[in-house]
Amino acid sequence: MKNLTRIFYLLLTTIVLAGNQTVFTDLSLNEAQILSKKDGKPLLIKFHADWCHNCTKMDRTTFKDSKVVLELENYISVKIDVDTALGQKTAKAFGISAIPVIVILNDEGDEILRKVGYHTPKVLASKLSQLSME
C-alpha cells in the first residue's frame, strides 16, 4: 500500500508539473534575439500584463494548445511584462499601445508579423505554420 501511495503521488506531481509548462523561455529579449540569430529561428515576443484578461486567457488556452505548442518549437518565444520598467521601455521601443500583442521578428530582427488582441489556438497555430513555411 505504501508503494502504491508513492506511485500515485509521483504520477500526480508529474501531471501538475506538466500542466505548468510554458512555451516561453526565461531569456531576456536581448538573449532571445542572439539565440534567434544563432539558431536561425524567428522570435515571438508576447507583450502582456498579469491584470490583462485576454493576456491571461491566451496563456491558459492558446499557448497551452498542442498545435500551438508544436508550432512554437520552430520559434524562440519570450514574454514581456509591460508593468515592469524594462517592459515599459521595450513596449515603447516597439510602439505597443495595447495588449496583448504578439510581435514576430525574423532571425535578422526584422518584424514580420504583429497581431493585437486575443487569438484562438486555431488562428495562431495557422499563422505560425504559414510563417514557418515562408
C-alpha positions as CSV (number, residue, x, y, z in Angstrom):
1,M,0.0,0.0,0.0
2,K,2.9,2.4,0.8
3,N,4.4,1.8,-2.7
4,L,1.0,2.4,-4.3
5,T,0.7,5.7,-2.4
6,R,4.2,6.8,-3.6
7,I,3.4,5.9,-7.2
8,F,0.1,7.8,-7.0
9,Y,2.0,10.9,-5.6
10,L,4.6,10.8,-8.3
11,L,2.0,10.5,-11.0
12,L,0.0,13.4,-9.6
13,T,3.1,15.5,-9.3
14,T,4.1,14.8,-12.9
15,I,0.6,15.8,-14.1
16,V,0.6,19.0,-12.1
17,L,4.1,20.0,-13.3
18,A,3.3,19.2,-16.9
19,G,0.3,21.5,-16.7
20,N,2.5,24.4,-15.6
21,Q,4.9,24.1,-18.6
22,T,5.3,27.2,-20.7
23,V,6.3,27.7,-24.3
24,F,8.2,30.9,-23.3
25,T,11.8,31.0,-22.4
26,D,13.2,32.8,-19.3
27,L,15.7,34.6,-21.6
28,S,15.9,38.4,-21.8
29,L,14.9,39.9,-25.1
30,N,18.5,40.6,-25.9
31,E,19.5,37.0,-25.2
32,A,16.5,35.7,-27.2
33,Q,17.5,37.9,-30.2
34,I,21.0,36.4,-30.1
35,L,19.7,32.9,-29.9
36,S,17.2,33.6,-32.7
37,K,20.0,34.7,-35.0
38,K,22.3,31.9,-33.9
39,D,19.6,29.2,-34.4
40,G,18.0,30.8,-37.5
41,K,14.6,30.8,-35.8
42,P,12.1,33.6,-35.7
43,L,11.5,35.3,-32.4
44,L,8.0,35.6,-31.0
45,I,7.5,38.3,-28.4
46,K,4.3,38.4,-26.4
47,F,3.6,41.8,-24.7
48,H,1.3,41.2,-21.7
49,A,0.4,42.1,-18.1
50,D,-1.0,39.9,-15.3
51,W,-4.1,42.1,-15.0
52,C,-5.0,41.8,-18.7
53,H,-7.9,39.4,-19.1
54,N,-7.1,38.5,-22.7
55,C,-3.4,38.1,-21.9
56,T,-4.0,35.5,-19.2
57,K,-6.8,33.9,-21.3
58,M,-4.2,33.3,-24.1
59,D,-1.8,31.8,-21.6
60,R,-4.5,29.4,-20.3
61,T,-5.8,28.4,-23.7
62,T,-3.9,29.4,-26.8
63,F,-0.4,28.9,-25.5
64,K,-1.4,25.5,-23.9
65,D,-2.9,24.2,-27.2
66,S,-1.0,21.2,-28.6
67,K,-0.9,22.6,-32.1
68,V,0.4,26.0,-31.0
69,V,3.0,24.4,-28.7
70,L,4.1,22.2,-31.7
71,E,4.4,25.2,-34.0
72,L,6.3,27.2,-31.4
73,E,9.1,24.6,-31.5
74,N,10.2,26.5,-34.6
75,Y,10.4,29.8,-32.7
76,I,12.2,31.4,-29.8
77,S,9.5,32.8,-27.6
78,V,9.6,35.4,-24.8
79,K,7.1,37.3,-22.7
80,I,7.5,41.0,-22.0
81,D,5.6,42.2,-18.9
82,V,4.6,45.8,-19.7
83,D,4.2,46.6,-16.0
84,T,7.9,46.4,-15.3
85,A,10.3,49.3,-16.1
86,L,12.1,47.3,-18.7
87,G,8.9,46.0,-20.2
88,Q,7.6,49.6,-20.5
89,K,10.8,50.7,-22.2
90,T,10.7,47.7,-24.6
91,A,7.0,48.2,-25.3
92,K,7.7,51.9,-26.1
93,A,10.5,50.9,-28.4
94,F,8.2,48.5,-30.3
95,G,5.3,51.1,-30.4
96,I,3.0,48.9,-28.3
97,S,-0.1,50.8,-27.2
98,A,-2.5,47.9,-26.3
99,I,-2.1,44.4,-25.0
100,P,-1.9,41.5,-25.7
101,V,0.3,42.0,-28.7
102,I,2.3,39.3,-30.4
103,V,5.3,40.5,-32.5
104,I,7.3,38.1,-34.6
105,L,10.8,39.0,-35.8
106,N,12.7,37.0,-38.3
107,D,16.2,35.8,-37.4
108,E,17.7,39.1,-38.7
109,G,15.5,41.1,-36.3
110,D,13.0,42.4,-38.9
111,E,9.4,42.5,-37.9
112,I,7.3,40.0,-40.0
113,L,4.1,40.0,-38.0
114,R,2.2,42.0,-35.4
115,K,-1.1,40.7,-34.0
116,V,-3.1,42.7,-31.5
117,G,-5.7,41.2,-29.1
118,Y,-6.8,37.7,-28.2
119,H,-6.2,35.0,-30.7
120,T,-7.7,31.5,-30.6
121,P,-5.4,28.5,-30.8
122,K,-6.7,27.7,-34.3
123,V,-5.9,31.2,-35.6
124,L,-2.5,31.4,-34.0
125,A,-1.4,27.9,-35.0
126,S,-2.4,28.6,-38.6
127,K,-0.5,31.9,-38.7
128,L,2.6,30.3,-37.1
129,S,2.5,27.5,-39.5
130,Q,2.2,29.8,-42.5
131,L,5.2,31.9,-41.3
132,S,7.4,28.9,-40.7
133,M,6.8,27.8,-44.3
134,E,7.9,31.2,-45.8
